[in-house]
Amino acid sequence: TLSLLNRAWKSGFDVLMLTTDTWQLGWRPTDINIANYTHVHAFSSDVLTFYYPGTPGNELGESDPAYMAKHHDDLAQDKGHWIDSSVWHGKPHTWEKVRWLIGEWKKISDGRPFVLKGIQSVADANRALEIGCDGIVVTNHAGRQVDGAVGSLDVLPEIAEAVGDKMTIIFDSGIRTGSDVFKAIALGAHVVMIGRLFVWGMSHEGVHGCRHVIKSLLADLDILMTVAGYRSITEDVYKNKEALRYSPSGVPPGPAEHARL
Ligand SMILES: Cc1cc2nc3c(=O)[nH]c(=O)nc-3n(C[C@H](O)[C@H](O)[C@H](O)COP(=O)(O)O)c2cc1C
């Protein structure tokens, strides 16, 4: 861990984010279908997976002297084993370990921020604040971990209410359009992140596709603000629940509700 932290710092990264929700991968039928796991791969030698040398999932550990010293024998025998035993290790992170990690990162980076990703409840948000996190990511990992997990947007308001004035609230999972960004900010997020959106752009047209998707999202948000009549995202939209009409069922009101409105 210390080797990775030092490399990240020396490479110019200045915020450390720990993902807490993925100490083991969820059941992901699509990944199984395309043989994205090491032991499935054994049956299909022409598919490049997450785990195999030179692929992005493997790169971090494979380029790390400390990891490789520890897992050299694993690597020789079974190229996927090191990642199973050290990355998807199936052992939950503890709050004590997170506290340790924050201390180490602060020493290495001279106090730069630490963010905990994977928060879905007020109790955990409070705990994250208590142990010294500078920010949290309210996310359900794009729904890729717990099947049937609560929607991140549903828990965002209560988490923002509890800790939003004391730490940075980052939101992700499901951001696709400008109005998604608007809603998250109005419900108390300071920042939103995107995952699949830029991946789609990237798979279509590499860096240009990625840039195009992000520019389109910004344009969408910019135009939405204009047509909805909001001047400033920080002054007029942030925490402005008046800007939203909430339907607890998640679907627009039907004719009967419209009549009552
Ligand atoms: C293919 C893929 C791989 C991901 N890998 C990681 C990962 O290694 N670590 C992590 O914290 N999140 C990972 N995520 C989750 C994203 O960081 C992010 O939380 C999520 O994609 C946001 O939802 P969105 O895709 O709807 O924008 C991954 C998501 C996808 C789609």
The ligand as an ORCA input file, in Angstrom:
! r2SCAN-3c Opt
* xyz 0 1
  C     -16.204     -0.996    -16.221
  C     -16.214     -0.293    -14.886
  C     -15.140     -0.475    -14.023
  C     -15.113      0.157    -12.787
  N     -14.031     -0.013    -11.979
  C     -13.974      0.646    -10.800
  C     -12.837      0.550     -9.957
  O     -11.879     -0.156    -10.249
  N     -12.846      1.241     -8.798
  C     -13.910      2.018     -8.430
  O     -13.873      2.663     -7.385
  N     -14.985      2.131     -9.205
  C     -15.051      1.474    -10.375
  N     -16.172      1.589    -11.166
  C     -17.305      2.407    -10.699
  C     -17.115      3.862    -11.109
  O     -16.001      4.431    -10.473
  C     -18.319      4.704    -10.758
  O     -18.604      4.629     -9.375
  C     -19.567      4.338    -11.534
  O     -19.245      3.853    -12.817
  C     -20.457      5.557    -11.647
  O     -21.673      5.243    -12.272
  P     -21.930      5.553    -13.818
  O     -21.142      4.563    -14.591
  O     -23.406      5.355    -13.942
  O     -21.502      6.983    -14.075
  C     -16.204      0.966    -12.405
  C     -17.295      1.145    -13.271
  C     -17.313      0.518    -14.499
  C     -18.511      0.755    -15.420
*
